[in-house]
Amino acid sequence: MTKPSAPKRFLPTSPFKAPVAPPPKQFAVGDQVTHDVHGLGRVTGVEDGIAAVVDFGATQQRILSPYAKMSKL
């Protein structure tokens, strides 16, 4: 099954509730994180709402928001 090319619209006359967007992920310096591609790391810098700089041991990566593949441990 494929994804639809455009998100579904919410109509004001719909009897169903509007979908709620999840809150954006927030990271702070020192947070331990895991990334689907790079593995375990520690946040060393944060650019508010734009990116997080993460030290993965062998490399440092700048991970852009919305941080789809990264989660806090």
Backbone bond lengths (Angstrom), bond angles and torsions (degrees), N, CA, C in turn:
res aa  C-N    CA-C-N  psi(-1)  N-CA   C-N-CA  omega(-1)  CA-C   N-CA-C  phi
1 M - - - 1.438 - - 1.528 108.27 -
2 T 1.296 117.35 139.48 1.456 120.79 -178.10 1.519 110.62 -102.83
3 K 1.338 115.12 159.47 1.456 120.39 177.26 1.522 109.43 -77.12
4 P 1.316 117.66 147.38 1.464 119.46 175.45 1.527 109.50 -68.00
5 S 1.329 116.15 149.86 1.457 120.07 -176.26 1.516 112.49 -73.75
6 A 1.310 118.04 -23.61 1.464 121.36 179.93 1.527 108.93 -131.97
7 P 1.344 116.80 147.57 1.463 118.12 177.65 1.516 111.37 -67.32
8 K 1.308 115.54 152.38 1.464 119.98 -179.91 1.522 110.07 -71.08
9 R 1.315 115.79 141.59 1.456 121.28 178.86 1.515 109.72 -86.60
10 F 1.326 115.71 149.68 1.455 121.42 173.02 1.517 107.55 -102.10
11 L 1.309 116.83 124.63 1.456 121.51 178.76 1.528 109.51 -96.14
12 P 1.329 117.59 136.53 1.464 120.25 -178.83 1.531 113.45 -60.50
13 T 1.322 117.48 -24.87 1.463 121.00 -179.41 1.529 112.75 -87.35
14 S 1.310 117.40 0.73 1.458 121.24 -178.16 1.519 110.76 -69.44
15 P 1.345 117.86 141.30 1.462 120.08 177.61 1.534 112.35 -78.02
16 F 1.320 117.27 -7.85 1.458 121.67 -178.87 1.520 110.46 -95.15
17 K 1.321 116.06 154.20 1.459 120.89 179.04 1.520 109.88 -72.91
18 A 1.329 115.42 151.33 1.464 120.65 177.43 1.528 108.84 -68.87
19 P 1.336 117.86 143.26 1.460 119.73 178.15 1.531 110.09 -65.51
20 V 1.316 115.21 141.43 1.464 121.03 -179.10 1.522 108.65 -98.60
21 A 1.321 115.58 126.71 1.468 120.31 178.08 1.524 108.79 -76.59
22 P 1.340 117.37 136.34 1.461 118.98 178.43 1.532 110.03 -67.34
23 P 1.332 117.87 149.11 1.462 119.24 179.55 1.525 110.09 -66.60
24 P 1.323 118.41 147.87 1.462 120.32 -179.59 1.525 111.01 -65.55
25 K 1.313 115.34 146.49 1.460 119.97 179.52 1.523 109.39 -71.50
26 Q 1.331 116.13 140.30 1.455 122.35 178.34 1.515 108.54 -120.44
27 F 1.317 116.26 133.96 1.454 121.68 177.45 1.513 109.09 -124.08
28 A 1.334 116.86 148.20 1.460 122.52 178.08 1.523 108.35 -121.14
29 V 1.321 115.48 158.35 1.466 120.68 177.87 1.526 108.05 -60.46
30 G 1.322 116.14 130.85 1.455 121.82 -179.98 1.520 114.07 99.29
31 D 1.325 118.08 -11.68 1.462 120.58 178.36 1.522 110.31 -66.28
32 Q 1.327 115.99 137.88 1.453 120.89 174.39 1.518 107.15 -89.84
33 V 1.335 116.61 131.33 1.458 121.69 -175.37 1.524 110.43 -131.56
34 T 1.320 114.78 164.78 1.455 121.45 171.66 1.520 107.91 -127.12
35 H 1.329 115.56 141.48 1.456 122.15 -178.91 1.520 108.02 -123.97
36 D 1.317 117.22 141.00 1.470 121.89 -176.87 1.522 112.81 -59.98
37 V 1.331 117.61 -31.86 1.466 120.83 -176.35 1.528 111.46 -99.90
38 H 1.336 117.42 -45.04 1.464 121.91 -171.35 1.520 114.23 -92.10
39 G 1.326 118.71 -18.64 1.456 121.44 177.90 1.519 112.85 93.14
40 L 1.341 115.83 -147.21 1.461 121.68 -177.51 1.515 111.08 -78.36
41 G 1.336 115.19 144.21 1.452 119.71 178.55 1.508 111.19 -160.94
42 R 1.351 114.83 176.16 1.462 121.52 178.64 1.519 108.45 -129.89
43 V 1.334 116.29 134.29 1.462 122.02 -178.59 1.525 108.51 -70.95
44 T 1.348 116.26 126.10 1.464 121.10 179.74 1.520 112.14 -110.77
45 G 1.325 117.67 -14.34 1.455 121.05 178.35 1.515 110.57 -159.79
46 V 1.346 115.58 151.20 1.459 120.54 -179.22 1.520 109.20 -134.56
47 E 1.331 116.16 130.43 1.458 122.88 170.52 1.519 105.24 -107.99
48 D 1.328 117.08 109.57 1.467 122.54 -171.39 1.519 113.59 -46.87
49 G 1.347 115.45 115.65 1.448 122.06 175.43 1.517 115.42 70.79
50 I 1.333 118.24 0.40 1.466 120.61 -176.31 1.521 111.35 -111.85
51 A 1.334 116.97 -54.04 1.456 120.49 -174.45 1.519 110.60 -160.52
52 A 1.330 115.04 165.45 1.463 122.40 173.47 1.523 107.29 -131.05
53 V 1.322 116.15 136.94 1.464 121.57 176.22 1.520 106.71 -95.71
54 V 1.339 115.63 123.21 1.460 120.73 -174.02 1.521 109.36 -123.77
55 D 1.347 115.69 132.95 1.459 122.29 176.55 1.526 107.45 -94.12
56 F 1.342 116.03 115.48 1.457 121.61 -179.53 1.529 111.82 -101.42
57 G 1.322 117.75 19.42 1.456 121.55 179.90 1.513 110.75 91.82
58 A 1.324 117.38 -74.44 1.458 121.92 -179.14 1.535 111.96 -78.36
59 T 1.320 117.56 -29.53 1.462 121.45 -177.64 1.519 110.77 -139.52
60 Q 1.329 114.67 160.71 1.453 121.27 169.93 1.511 106.84 -113.73
61 Q 1.330 116.28 131.32 1.457 121.24 -177.47 1.514 109.75 -124.16
62 R 1.331 116.02 145.10 1.462 122.58 173.08 1.524 106.00 -99.08
63 I 1.321 116.43 110.14 1.461 122.68 -176.88 1.521 108.03 -98.18
64 L 1.328 116.76 122.50 1.457 121.84 -177.26 1.524 111.72 -82.46
65 S 1.324 115.20 149.34 1.453 121.74 175.21 1.524 108.42 -66.43
66 P 1.275 121.50 143.22 1.456 133.28 23.38 1.522 114.78 -96.80
67 Y 1.310 119.89 18.83 1.452 123.83 173.72 1.526 112.81 56.30
68 A 1.318 117.05 46.27 1.465 121.59 -175.88 1.520 112.76 -61.89
69 K 1.337 118.02 -34.38 1.453 120.41 -174.92 1.524 112.84 -102.06
70 M 1.349 117.83 8.19 1.457 120.94 -175.81 1.523 109.98 -122.51
71 S 1.333 115.77 139.62 1.455 119.57 177.34 1.533 109.48 -140.52
72 K 1.335 114.58 153.47 1.458 121.72 -178.38 1.525 109.66 -81.91
73 L 1.309 116.20 142.17 1.482 120.45 177.21 1.511 110.08 -97.90
